[in-house]
Amino acid sequence: MLQNTRHAINRSLKRAGCKFDITRHEDFTNSQEAYKDAARELKKLGKAAVKHYPEISPQGQYKISMKNTSKNCATLYQTNV
């Protein structure tokens, strides 16, 4: 949301004839830092964009479980021998 607003303002300025880019121009370093700080704060609050992964299928869960179990058994066997 924050990024969309930032780019919308930049597009509006470009349409109005401004030749600079507020997301990159050196005169806007303070606002760029404020944007980064706000983005960090939103991320801390859990409101940032999150990359979600597909749910693991029951077969996949079983494979993971068996893989971890066999590793643990092998490790236990080696330490007890």
Helices and strands as residue ranges (DSSP letters): H 2-15, G 26-28, H 29-44, H 58-80
